[in-house]
Amino acid sequence: MALEFGRAARDERQRRKWTLRDVADRAGVALAVVQGIEAGNPATLESYARLAVALGRRSALALVDERARPGPDPRRDAEDFVHAAMGELEAKALRRPGRTIAIDEPYQHYQFAGRADVLAWEGRDLLHIENRTRFPNLQDAAGSYNAKRQYLARALAERAGIGPGGWRSVTHVMAGLWSAEVLHVLRLRSATFTALCPDGPQALEAWLAGARPKPGVTSSLVLLDPLVPFGSRRRTIASWADLPKLDPRHRGYAEAAEALRRAAALRRAAG
């Protein structure tokens, strides 16, 4: 797999007439990393993802052999149900006059196309939330989140016509389902999540309160229960600092999905 990726990366770089240094600068990695990957040496998943994004050929530089890809998985395909409920809850809580809210928003950096789960921007302040109902592959999740942290704000600033100074503040948030399944992964891989999301939830709390966050770029981790509306008496979100003493709200994805379906059925019956 490493040899195939390295060969494809080299071919794409040469097709674009870029030097190794050009690719390293665009990907935000060391020159030696690009040289090693093109030589077929194993690298981290994040390094592969950064090169794929920089070269604009994510589909052509896939890390999984197409012949080995699994067929349709009903459980995986159903994930949109809880994921969509989390996005809907966040969008309702963030809506304010003069603020733009976007769900599943496409963006493009060079030839790389991606999508952001939930976005909000007002003036020169930007909020990006990535929702995660499970972490079946933590490396893939980290690579996707890091790519958005690196490229998303820049692409949106260009689209929105933000001036040379760029965004005044950028708030990145990874929001996990408040379940025993997710809590187990967070506790098992605490160092990874601390590196991905080193900041507290203060910037997100400012957005939810209708206030302006402090200037700068932050990345935080929160847990979210999609059955609890923001502003209700029951606590809505939990942050990284709460993790050691936190009890789960749901056992896993399936239980949360069933609870959401029951709640929807009750609303229909009442309406």
C-alpha positions as CSV (number, residue, x, y, z in Angstrom):
1,M,0.0,0.0,0.0
2,A,2.8,2.4,0.9
3,L,4.5,1.7,-2.5
4,E,1.3,2.3,-4.4
5,F,0.6,5.6,-2.6
6,G,4.2,6.8,-3.1
7,R,4.1,6.0,-6.8
8,A,0.8,7.8,-7.3
9,A,1.9,10.8,-5.3
10,R,5.1,11.1,-7.3
11,D,3.3,10.8,-10.6
12,E,0.8,13.5,-9.6
13,R,3.6,15.8,-8.4
14,Q,5.5,15.4,-11.6
15,R,2.3,15.9,-13.7
16,R,1.8,19.3,-11.9
17,K,5.5,20.1,-12.4
18,W,6.0,20.7,-8.7
19,T,9.2,20.1,-6.7
20,L,9.3,18.1,-3.6
21,R,9.6,21.3,-1.6
22,D,6.4,22.6,-3.3
23,V,4.5,19.6,-2.1
24,A,6.0,19.7,1.4
25,D,5.1,23.4,1.8
26,R,1.5,22.9,0.6
27,A,1.0,19.8,2.8
28,G,2.6,21.4,5.8
29,V,5.0,18.5,6.4
30,A,8.8,18.2,6.3
31,L,10.6,17.7,3.1
32,A,12.0,14.3,4.3
33,V,8.4,13.1,4.8
34,V,7.5,13.7,1.2
35,Q,10.8,12.1,0.1
36,G,10.1,9.0,2.2
37,I,6.5,8.6,1.0
38,E,7.5,8.8,-2.6
39,A,10.2,6.2,-1.9
40,G,7.5,3.9,-0.6
41,N,8.3,4.2,3.1
42,P,5.5,3.8,5.6
43,A,4.2,7.1,7.1
44,T,1.5,8.2,9.4
45,L,-2.1,8.4,8.2
46,E,-2.1,12.2,8.8
47,S,0.9,12.6,6.5
48,Y,-0.8,10.6,3.8
49,A,-3.9,12.7,4.2
50,R,-2.0,15.9,4.0
51,L,-0.3,14.9,0.8
52,A,-3.5,13.7,-0.7
53,V,-5.2,17.1,0.1
54,A,-2.2,19.1,-1.1
55,L,-2.1,17.2,-4.4
56,G,-5.8,17.5,-4.9
57,R,-6.3,13.8,-5.7
58,R,-7.9,12.4,-2.7
59,S,-9.9,9.7,-4.6
60,A,-6.9,8.8,-6.7
61,L,-4.7,8.4,-3.7
62,A,-7.0,6.3,-1.6
63,L,-5.3,4.3,1.1
64,V,-7.7,1.4,0.8
65,D,-7.6,-1.1,-2.1
66,E,-10.9,-0.7,-3.9
67,R,-11.2,-4.5,-4.3
68,A,-11.1,-4.9,-0.5
69,R,-13.7,-2.3,0.3
70,P,-16.7,-3.7,2.2
71,G,-20.1,-3.8,0.7
72,P,-23.0,-1.7,2.0
73,D,-23.3,-1.8,5.8
74,P,-26.8,-0.9,7.0
75,R,-25.5,0.1,10.4
76,R,-22.9,2.5,9.0
77,D,-25.4,3.9,6.4
78,A,-27.9,4.6,9.2
79,E,-25.4,6.8,11.1
80,D,-26.8,9.9,9.4
81,F,-29.8,9.7,11.6
82,V,-28.1,10.6,14.9
83,H,-25.5,12.7,13.1
84,A,-28.2,14.8,11.5
85,A,-30.0,15.2,14.8
86,M,-26.8,16.6,16.4
87,G,-26.4,19.1,13.5
88,E,-30.0,20.2,13.8
89,L,-29.7,20.8,17.5
90,E,-26.5,22.8,17.1
91,A,-28.0,24.9,14.2
92,K,-31.0,25.8,16.3
93,A,-28.9,26.8,19.3
94,L,-26.5,28.9,17.2
95,R,-29.1,30.8,15.1
96,R,-29.0,34.6,15.8
97,P,-29.8,37.7,13.7
98,G,-26.9,38.6,11.4
99,R,-25.3,35.2,11.8
100,T,-25.0,32.7,8.9
101,I,-25.5,29.0,9.7
102,A,-24.6,26.2,7.2
103,I,-25.1,22.4,7.4
104,D,-23.0,19.9,5.5
105,E,-21.3,22.9,3.7
106,P,-19.0,22.0,0.8
107,Y,-15.7,23.8,0.5
108,Q,-12.7,23.5,-1.8
109,H,-9.0,24.0,-1.4
110,Y,-7.1,23.7,-4.7
111,Q,-8.7,20.6,-6.2
112,F,-9.6,19.0,-2.9
113,A,-13.3,19.0,-2.1
114,G,-14.6,18.5,1.5
115,R,-17.7,19.1,3.6
116,A,-18.1,20.7,7.0
117,D,-20.8,19.4,9.3
118,V,-21.9,22.7,10.9
119,L,-20.6,26.2,10.3
120,A,-21.5,29.6,11.7
121,W,-20.0,32.9,10.8
122,E,-20.7,36.4,11.8
123,G,-18.5,39.3,10.8
124,R,-14.9,38.0,10.9
125,D,-15.6,35.2,13.4
126,L,-15.9,31.6,12.3
127,L,-17.2,28.4,14.1
128,H,-16.7,24.9,12.7
129,I,-18.2,21.8,14.4
130,E,-17.4,18.3,13.3
131,N,-19.9,15.8,14.7
132,R,-18.8,12.2,15.6
133,T,-21.3,9.5,16.7
134,R,-18.6,6.9,16.9
135,F,-14.9,6.4,16.3
136,P,-14.5,3.2,14.3
137,N,-11.1,4.4,13.0
138,L,-9.5,7.1,15.1
139,Q,-6.7,7.8,12.7
140,D,-9.2,8.5,9.9
141,A,-11.1,10.8,12.2
142,A,-8.0,12.6,13.2
143,G,-6.8,13.0,9.6
144,S,-10.2,14.4,8.5
145,Y,-10.4,16.8,11.4
146,N,-6.8,18.0,11.0
147,A,-7.3,18.6,7.3
148,K,-10.3,20.8,8.0
149,R,-8.4,22.7,10.7
150,Q,-5.7,23.5,8.2
151,Y,-7.6,24.3,5.1
152,L,-11.3,25.0,5.9
153,A,-10.9,28.6,7.3
154,R,-8.7,29.7,4.5
155,A,-11.1,28.4,1.8
156,L,-14.1,30.0,3.5
157,A,-12.3,33.3,3.9
158,E,-11.6,33.4,0.2
159,R,-15.3,32.6,-0.6
160,A,-16.7,35.2,1.9
161,G,-14.3,37.9,0.8
162,I,-12.6,38.2,4.2
163,G,-9.7,40.7,3.8
164,P,-6.0,40.1,4.1
165,G,-6.2,39.8,7.9
166,G,-8.4,36.7,7.6
167,W,-10.8,35.7,10.3
168,R,-10.6,37.4,13.7
169,S,-11.3,34.1,15.4
170,V,-11.7,30.5,14.3
171,T,-13.3,28.0,16.6
172,H,-13.0,24.4,15.8
173,V,-15.0,21.9,17.8
174,M,-15.1,18.1,17.7
175,A,-18.5,17.1,19.1
176,G,-18.9,13.5,20.1
177,L,-22.1,11.7,20.9
178,W,-22.5,11.5,24.7
179,S,-22.4,7.7,24.9
180,A,-20.5,5.0,26.7
181,E,-19.1,3.9,23.3
182,V,-17.5,7.3,22.6
183,L,-16.5,7.8,26.2
184,H,-14.5,4.5,26.1
185,V,-12.5,5.7,23.1
186,L,-11.9,9.1,24.6
187,R,-10.5,7.6,27.8
188,L,-8.5,4.9,26.0
189,R,-6.9,7.5,23.6
190,S,-6.8,10.5,25.8
191,A,-3.3,11.7,24.6
192,T,-4.6,11.7,21.0
193,F,-7.7,13.7,21.8
194,T,-5.7,16.1,24.0
195,A,-3.4,16.8,21.0
196,L,-6.3,17.2,18.6
197,C,-8.4,19.4,20.9
198,P,-6.2,21.1,23.5
199,D,-8.5,24.0,24.3
200,G,-11.4,24.4,26.6
201,P,-15.0,25.0,25.5
202,Q,-15.1,28.8,26.3
203,A,-15.1,29.8,22.6
204,L,-18.1,27.5,21.8
205,E,-19.9,28.7,24.9
206,A,-19.5,32.3,23.7
207,W,-21.1,31.3,20.4
208,L,-24.0,29.6,22.1
209,A,-24.5,32.7,24.4
210,G,-24.5,35.0,21.4
211,A,-21.2,36.6,22.4
212,R,-18.0,37.1,20.4
213,P,-15.2,34.6,21.2
214,K,-11.7,35.9,22.0
215,P,-9.5,36.4,18.9
216,G,-7.3,33.5,17.7
217,V,-7.7,29.9,16.7
218,T,-9.0,27.2,19.2
219,S,-9.8,23.5,19.0
220,S,-12.0,21.9,21.6
221,L,-13.8,18.7,22.4
222,V,-17.3,18.4,23.7
223,L,-19.9,15.7,24.2
224,L,-23.4,16.3,23.1
225,D,-26.7,14.6,23.8
226,P,-29.0,15.2,20.8
227,L,-32.1,14.6,22.8
228,V,-31.5,17.5,25.2
229,P,-32.3,21.0,23.7
230,F,-29.8,23.7,24.4
231,G,-31.0,26.0,27.2
232,S,-33.0,23.2,29.0
233,R,-32.4,22.5,32.7
234,R,-30.6,19.3,31.9
235,R,-27.0,19.9,31.1
236,T,-26.5,20.1,27.3
237,I,-22.8,19.6,26.7
238,A,-19.8,18.3,28.6
239,S,-16.2,19.3,27.9
240,W,-12.8,17.5,28.1
241,A,-12.3,18.6,31.7
242,D,-15.5,16.7,32.8
243,L,-14.3,13.4,31.3
244,P,-13.0,11.6,34.4
245,K,-16.3,11.9,36.3
246,L,-18.7,11.8,33.4
247,D,-21.5,9.2,33.1
248,P,-22.8,8.3,29.6
249,R,-26.3,9.3,28.5
250,H,-26.6,6.5,26.0
251,R,-24.9,3.1,25.7
252,G,-24.0,3.6,22.1
253,Y,-25.2,4.8,18.7
254,A,-28.1,2.2,18.4
255,E,-29.6,3.3,21.7
256,A,-29.4,7.0,20.9
257,A,-31.0,6.3,17.5
258,E,-33.9,4.4,19.0
259,A,-34.4,7.2,21.6
260,L,-34.6,9.8,18.8
261,R,-37.1,7.7,16.9
262,R,-39.3,7.3,20.0
263,A,-39.1,11.1,20.6
264,A,-40.1,11.8,17.0
265,A,-43.0,9.4,17.2
266,L,-44.3,11.0,20.3
267,R,-44.1,14.5,18.7
268,R,-46.0,13.2,15.7
269,A,-48.7,11.7,17.9
270,A,-49.0,14.9,19.9
271,G,-49.2,17.0,16.8
